[in-house]
């Protein structure tokens, strides 16, 4: 089955990175380039502030979360997530799961993915991240079930599908 999935990942599909129309990893943000650990770049003041004091909107905060997670700053990503207005938002839970998992809390990450999917079963990113976590644990059959769900929910050709198929085929997961 790994060979079939590897073939699927090598077909010319334009894959999209999570939260972006660009298949590349997230570009560094002012937060990751200018601010010390524990701080975010506030767009209004053009200074680095604790996330709790930032006036950034939630989309800017999610952009920072993604860049912080990619930079391996999971505690900072979680701290920014703590400042999001709607803590029950499925994308907040998805990114919380990702940061927790990458920080070494696999059970916590899986619980957040499950919560995100309970809110929005069509959250393809949560399905992809959950599937990648399952592939990391060697549960390829369960990871493949998430891949099937992604495809059945209209996710063919997306970054969510391609990255999960690649993780199942190679055992290598993404950090964005």
SULUR-V175964 format. One line per field, one symbol per residue. phi: phi as a letter, one per 20 degrees, with the letter a starting at -180 (. if undefined). A space follows every 50 residues. Layout:
phi=???
This chain:
phi=.gfffffffeffceedfgmbfdffgffgdgffeddfgncceeffelcecf gfefegffffffffgffffffnefffffffgfeffdfeffffffffffff ffeodfffgffffffffffbfefffffffffffffgeneffffffffffg ffenefneggffffgffffdnddedb
